[in-house]
Amino acid sequence: MSKVRTDPISISLLAWLQAVLYARPAPVSGWLVGSIMIAILSGVLAFGIFRRSRVAVVLMLVLVILPQLYTWFIARKGRQSPLSIPST
């Protein structure tokens, strides 16, 4: 059997998170959950970097670089800059 954490801090944190998610509209809750997950992941990776883990350094670089590359190449693909508009 797997053990479920039942300490008061984790229960109260989950209850608070559930209350916040149900009190907000859906788009805000999606951003909130994503932000919390990235903050937790960054904290774990920061601890790994503090402990001099090369894997944590590489994963943190990936966490920072991939969204930037997505913004540069994918999200901006549909937008045209004034330099790319052909003159008639």
N, C-alpha and C positions, 0 to 999 in steps of 0.2 A: 504494500500500500504506500502511496505517496503521502508525504506529510504536507499539510496546508498551513501556511503561516497564519497564526491567529493572534499575534501580538497586537496590543492596542494601537500602536503607531501605524502599522500597515493597514489595519482595518479603518482607522479614522482617515487616513490618506485616501484610500479607495472610496470611502463614503463621500468625502469632500469632492473628489474628482467626478464621481457619478452625479452629485448635485450640480456641479458646475456645467457638466456636459448636457444635462437635461434642462437646465435653466436657459441655455443659449440657443439661438437658431443653428441649424445644421452646418452651414458653411463655417461659422465661427468655431464650432466644436471640432470640426475637422482640422482647422488650422491649429487649434489649441492642442489637440492630441499629437499632431505632427511636431509642434514646437516642443512639447514636453518630452517626446521620444528622442528628438535630436539633442535636447539638453541633457537627458540622462546618458545617451550614448557619448556625448562630448565629455561629460564628467568621468565616465568609466575610462575613456581613452586618455583623458588628461592624467588620471591616476596611473595608467599604464606608462605614459610618457615619463611621469615623475619617477617611476620605478625602472626607467631606462629600457623599455621594451621596444625593440625595433618594429615588431608587428603593430603595436599601438601607434607608432609614428606613421607608418605606411597607411594604416586605416584612417587616421586623422587627415592625412593629405588627400586621400581618396574622398573623404567626407567633405572636404573643402573644395577640391578641384572639380569633381564631377558636376555639382550644380552650376558652377561657373561655366564649364564647357557646354552644358545643356543650354544655358542662357545665351551664350555666344552663337552656337551653331544651330540649335533646334528652334528655340523660341523666337529668335530674330529672323528666321528664314522667310517668313511671310511679309516682313516689313521691308520696304525699299528705302534706301537712303537717297538723298538728292543726287549723289554722284552716280547712282546706278540707273537713273531714269534716262532713257535715250531721248535725245533732242530730235524734234521733227523738222 
